[in-house]
Amino acid sequence: MKLTNIKDTEAFFKVIDNCTGTVELVTGEGDRLNLKSKLSQFVSLANIFKAEESIPELEIIAYEPEDAKKLLEFMINQ
């Protein structure tokens, strides 16, 4: 799933933390980072925010349907 224009990264990572299954970020090179890991979250933010104040686009994989629903609700309500 692609998420775009994430403005509140703190709220985004709170949603990730509340997911029950694995949630992965797919990098431009095709690597997958486990976003439930605080280290991966930090590395992701450092790379994304080099020149940006918001996250323009992310491709993520949520393995549990209820987690995908949480992420979709976040995007609708942000």
N, C-alpha and C positions, 0 to 999 in steps of 0.2 A: 504494500500500500504506500502511496506517496502522500506525504503531508507537506503543505506549503504554508508560508507566511506565519510561522510560529513566533509570536511576539513575546509571550510570557514563558520563558524557558523554565523558570522555577516551577510553575504550575504543570508544565509538560512533563518534567522529570518526576513530579509527585504522582502523576497518572501512571508513569512507567513503574515507579516503586510499588504502586498498588495493584499492578498486574500480577496474576497468579502464575503464569507461564513465562517462558522465555520470550523476550522482545529483542530483536536484533536490528542494528543499523547496517544497511548495505552501503559500503563506500563506493566511490566512483570507480575504483579498481576491482570491485566485486567482492572485497573482503567483508566479513560479517563481524560486527562487534556487539557483544552482549550488553545492552543498555541497562540491564539491572545491576551491572557492576559499576560502582562509583568511579573506579579508575577509567573505565570506558566512557562514562559520562563526561569526566573531566577532559579526556583526550578529544572527544567529539566536540565539546564546546570550544576548546582551544583552537581546533582546526577550523571550525565553522565561523568563529567570531574574529578571525584575523582582521577583517575589514567590515564586518556586518554588525548591526545592532539587533537584528532578528535572524531567525533561521529561514532562509528563502525556500528551501525544499529539502526534504529527507525521504529516503526510501527505507521503510522499516518492514519487518516481518514479525507479526504477532502469531504465535502458534496456537493460542487458545481463542476460540470465537468470542468469549466474553471479554477478553483483553482487546481484541479488535474493536468491539463495540465501545469500550471505554475510551479508546483513542479517537474513534469517530465522533463520539459525543463531545470530547474535549475540543476537537476541531470545529464543530458546529457552534459551540458555546463560547469560544474564545473571543 
